[in-house]
């Protein structure tokens, strides 16, 4: 059903700032829920290190050479350029409360890169809506492709629903579009759970 091309993996992480936030200050902010070390103490990683590590882990699983840029932007969003550059805003990095949620973002954008989307009939059967516009279908395909990618790298698939639910309150995109994506993910995860 889903196949990915195997290529050499290279993840480059670059931090860009476009406002008054100092790049050094941002890159030293501790990030998310970090697991304790064997002795019980927590190792503090910066946002930059965390996102780069997550991106590298997912890249190895899907065999995609990608570059990840974090830009200082107060609107939580992520997108990908045709040259395989993934953009994640600082607002989205802050909104994502765990590595699993950042992994979903990166996996989703890599889903757009692979263009190995699920077939149209599968998506339509998940949503039971034959009139689904292409742009919504592409987002849902990237969601599911992202879940497959980051799950293989050991991240929690249910984080996709959690992050999209948070983003619902910060987006210019219609509530309906996000709700449809969340519903499709829920159906997919339920179907995935019943197959195991």
N, C-alpha and C positions, 0 to 999 in steps of 0.2 A: 504494500500500500504506500509506504513512504520510503524513499531512498535518497541518500545524500551523496554528492560527489566527494571523493577523497582528494584533498590537496594538502600541500605543506601548510602548517599552521604558524601564523605569526600574528600576534596581537600587539599593537603599539598603543600605548596610552599617552595622550597628550592632554594637558590641562590648559584651557584657554579661559581668559576672563575678559568680559566686555563691559564691566561696570566698576564700582568702587571696591568690590571685594578683592582683597589681596590674594594672589594665587598661593602664596606660602601659607597664609592663614587658613584658607579653605582646604588645602591639601593636608593640613595637620589636624583637622577635625576628626575625632574618633567616630567611627561609623557603625551604626546598627547593633543588633544583638550578636555579640561575638562569643563564641564558645569558650568556656574556661579551659585553661591548660591542665595537664595531668595533676599538677599540684594544687589546683583550685583557683589560682590567680588567672586574671584575664589578660590576654595579650591585646594591646591596643594597635589597631591598624588604622591608617588614614583612609578617607574616602577614595583617594586616588589608588592606593594599594589594593583596596578591597575590590573595586570595580575592575581593575586590571587583572587581578587574580581570577575573578569570576569569569570574565571574558575569555581568558586563556583556557580555563577549564572547559567551558562550553565549546570553544573553537576546536579544541582537540577532539571532542566527541563528534562534531559535525564536519570537520575537515574544511573549515572556511578560514581564509586569510582575511582578517578584518582589522580596522583601526577604530579605536573608541576615543571620542573626544567628549569631554565634559565642559559645557559652557555655563557661565554664570548667567542664569536666566530665572526669573521668579515664576515663570509658568511651567508647571510640571509636564514635560513632554519628552518624547524621544522620536527620532526618525533616522532614516538611513539614506545616504546618497548613492548614486549608481557606482561610484568608485569603492564601495563597501566600507565607507566611513559611517560609523554609528555615532549619532549625537545624543547625549543624555544631558538634560539640564540639571543644574545644581538643585533646583526645586524638586525635581523628580527623585534625585538621589536622597534628598532629605525626607521626602514623603515615604519612600520605600523603607520600611522599618527592619528589613532583614536581608540577608544575602539571597534568600530564596526569591524575594520580590525583585531584586536587581537582576537576578538570573532570568526571571521571566521577561523583563524588559529587553535584555540582551538577546535571549532566545527568540523573542517575537521579532526583533529587528533582523536577526539572522534568518528567520523564516522568510522575510521579504527578499533577502539576498539570494537564498537558494532557489526561490521561485518554484520550489517543489511542493506547491500547495496541494492540499487534499483535492480530490476531484469534486466538481460542482455538485454532482448528485449526492455525495456524502454530506456536504455542508447543507444542502437543501433538505435532506432527510433529517438532519439534526434540528434544523429550525422549522421544518415543515412550512416553508415559505418560498414558493417558486418565483416570486417577484422580487427577491432579494437583490438590491443593486450590486454591481460588481465591486464597488469600493468597500461595501460592508463585508461582502464575501471574502475579499482579499485580506481584510483585517482579521476576520475569524480564522481564515486559513493560516495566517501568520501566527495567531494565538495558539492554534493547535500544533502547528509545526514547532513553535517555540517551546511548548509544553513537552513535546517529544524530545527535543534537543536538550533542554535543561534537566529533564528527568533522567536521561541517560548519564548526565554528569553528576547525578546524586542529589539534585535539588527537589524540593517538595512541590508537586504539581498544584496543590490547592492554593499556593501562594498567588497564582494567576488571578483567581476570583477575588482574593483579598485586596490585591493592589488595584485592580480595576474598580472595585467598590470604593476605594479611597479616592481614586482619580475622578470618579463621577462628580464630585463636588468642586473640582478645580478645572473643569474643561469647558471649552467653547463648543465642543461637539455635542450633539443632542443627547439628552438622557436616554432616549430610546435606543440610540446606536450602542451606547455602553451597556445598557440592560440586555440587548440582544447578544452582545459578545459574552457577557457574564452568563447568560442562560445557555449559550452554545457550549461554553467551557464546562458548565455544570453537567450538561447532558453528556458531553464527551468523557468527562471524568467518571461519571456513573457507568457509562458503557465500558470504559476501560477497566473499572473495578469489577464489573460482572464477568469480564473475560478472564480475569486472573484466577 
